[in-house]
Amino acid sequence: MRAVVCVPGGTELTELPDPRPAPDGVVVEVAACGLCGSDVHAVERGHTTEGQVLGHEFGGTVVEVGRDVEGWRVGQAVAVDPLGSCGRCRECRRRLPFRCAALPNLGLTAPGGYAEYAAVPAAQLVALPDQVPPEWGAHAEPLAVATRAVALAGVGPGDTVLVLGVGTIGLNAVIALRAAGVETVVGAGRSAGRRRAAARAGADIVIDTRAVSLAQHVEETGRPFDAVLECSGSPGTVAESMAVLAPGGTCVEVALSGEAAAVPLGPLVGAGLTLTGSCAFTRADFTAAVAHVTTGDPRVTGLVSERVALADVPDALVRLRQPEDLVRVLAVPGA
């Protein structure tokens, strides 16, 4: 099969043996796989292993079933949960399945979706309705990440929430906040194209952070935020986010960042603020995300800027380092 593998300095298209299903697994023909920012940064920073197949946002069709598998059939459309979880270890019990050491994570510690085919444990499949395009399965993973972050923010009707950074995860956070019934959603970012996407995704107000600071916005509106979902990972944004929270508010750090952030302890204690990290999702979050995706919500499917063939994935991963108007790029092996 054709697959995109990591090599020193980047990625390249190559030929690999077709995967075979484990006794408790299946082989999925990949319909589409999202090019995630975490993959972009891992390749850029050299945090990959030679020969590694990335890609953890994918859906497709079952083409082979392991001997011990029941309940799944060849030809069935599926969304793939990339996170293996034993459900028993300390990390799984604490709702951190991405840290489970018992099972691999597809696209991270096991071959993922930048390929024509992927071997997937049957326990990590979620069925798509027959009328749903298999490509839609690729939208579930980033929406699940956003769903988890919104749950940790603890927000709902009557609340005003800021999404800082409107890349793929930030835009999905806007969608998840709307689904949670949040009264006012504010999106903030630097890219004009992504700000326009935030408005299409459901943000009531969109801020150009190059022209208006968060503090200025709060001063002008008189309404601090009940929660901030920090999805940019830019230096200084944790302190900036906490400075615009209402008493009792929550800052959820969603972006992966190497910054040693300065946390203002006075407001943290005196105003009863909360700072928490959100990484990945639980199985319940993923299942809920699939259910939302399969409604055909045009805000979800409308996030796609480009569909590229596998041969064009290495170039797309480089272009996404400076995304400009690019929002979401899908690798489509059949293209």
VOMARSE-194520 format. One record per residue (C-alpha): y, x, z; residue in one letter. Coordinates in steps of 0.02 Angstrom, whole numbers, plus 50000, padded with zeros to 5 digits. Example, Ala and Ser with C-alpha at 12.3 -4.5 7.8 and 13.67 -1.06 7.14 Angstrom:
2
497755061550390A499475068450357S
END
This chain:
335
500005000050000M501835004949984R502755008450145A504355016750205V503985030850325V505065042050432C505275059950375V506395073950440P508175068650404G507815050750352G506505039450273T505565038550108E504425026950012L502615032450004T500845026049982E499755022850135L498005015650154P497974996750171D497804991950355P496224983550418R496234970350553P495624974250728A494264962550791P495614952550882D496934954550748G497454949950572V498294958250424V499964950550373V500704952350200E502524955250240V503704942850157A505294950350231A505814962250369C507564963950440G508384981050444L508884982050627C510324992350693G509145000750817S508125007250669D509715013150582V510255022950736H508515029750773A508395037050598V510185043450601E509935052250769R508205058950729G507365048550864H505835044850757T504125052250727T503625059050556E502575046150466G503155031850578Q503345014850494V504815005650571L505264987250556G505064974750697H505904959050626E504644951750505F503704936850445G502384934350313G500684927250270T498984930650346V497854938850215V496394944950322E495684939350490V494724949850617G492954944850664R493404938650839D494964928950789V494994910050804E496374897950760G497134907850617W496734906850432R497054916350273V498604909650187G499474904350348Q501334908250361A501824916850523V503244924850620A502734941050704V503194944650885D503274963650884P503034965351072L501304967851140G501114961251317S499614961551432C500424948351544G499714956651700R500634972951733C502184974551840R503334975251689E502584959551610C502664950151776R504514954651785R504814947551611R505004964651529L503584964251401P504404977651293F504004990151433R502164985551441C501155001451419A499504992651385A499874986851207L500884994051062P502534987350998N502524984750810L503824994950720G504045006050872L502405012950938T501325005150800A501645002850613P502894989150576G503594978650436G504384991050315Y502784989750215A501804978050104E500544974350243Y500474975950432A499034974650556A499534962450693V498634956850852P498284938350836A499104935551007A500764941150931Q500824927850795L501814911750795V501374899250659A502694893150538L502594875350471P501824874450298D503464869650215Q504424884450289V504654900150182P503754914950263P505364925050246E506124914350382W504954922450507G506044938050494A507484928750576H506584925050739A506654942150822E508544944750825P508804926650878L507554929451020A508554944651078V510124933851080A509234919451167T508704931051308R510474937751329A511204920151338V509924915251469A510424930251576L512254925351559A511854908651641G513134898851540V513214881251471G514364866251447P516144869151507G516044888051493D517024900151385T516044915251324V516534930851228L515354939551107V516024957251088L515314965050930G514784953550790V513384962850704G511704954350682T511354952350868I513124946850907G513084933850770L511424927350832N512194926751006A513544915250938V512184903850869I511204904351033A512774900351134L513114885251024R511314879651052A511574881551240A513044869451233G514394882151278V516104874151260E517094888551185T516354903651096V517494918251054V516904931850935G517734948950929A517474963550812G518244976050692R517404971850526S518314958350427A516704952950342G515774951350506R517214941950585R517124929450442R515244928150475A515614924650659A516674909750611A515284903350497R514024905850638A515034894350751G516344904550844A517844893850890D519024908850896I518804925750812V519784941050869I520144956750769D519974969650908T521004982150807R522504970450817A522294960950981V521514967651141S520404956851249L521684957851389A523034951751270Q521964936951217H521644931851397V523474933751442E524014923051293E522714909351321T522694909651510G520794907951505R519694922351564P517874922151513F516424915151611D515324927951526A515434942251402V513974947251292L514344965351251E513484968651085C514544982751015S514014997951116G515745005451090S516435017251223P517415008751360G516864991051320T515934988051484V517494990751589A518544981351461E517334966651466S517284965751655M519184965851662A519264949351568V517954939951670L518374925051779A517824926151962P515934924351968G515794929451786G514404939551706T514434954051584C512794955751489V512594972651406E511534969851251V511944985051146A510955001051166L512205014551212S512135032051281G513795030051370E513925033051556A515055018151581A516395017051714A516095001251815V517594994151911P516814991652082L518284982452159G518144966952048P516254968452045L516244965452232V517874956352265G517724943952122A515844942052134G515544948451958L513844952551886T513374966551765L511634965651692T510684973151548G509714963251420S508424971451309C507224962351192A506504945651248F505044936351324T503694927151230R504544910651277A506174916951201D505274921651040F504394904951026T506034895851055A506864906450921A505504902250796V505724883850834A507594885350800H507344895350640V506134882650569T507434868850581T508244877250432G509894880350523D510994887150382P511964897750507R510374908050533V509814909650353T511624912150299G511754928750392L510834937850252V511994948850149S510684957450042E508834957650001R508174974649948V506524981049882A505534993549985L506115007549870A507905003649919D507625003150108V508025021750137P509715019550052D510065003250145A509705011450313L511035024450271V512305011650209R512115001750370L512795016350469R514495010750404Q514124992450371P515854986250325E515514968550261D513614970050271L512884958350402V511014957050384R509914965950257V508114960750226L506764971850153A505724961250034V504144970749986P503764958949842G505444961649759A
END
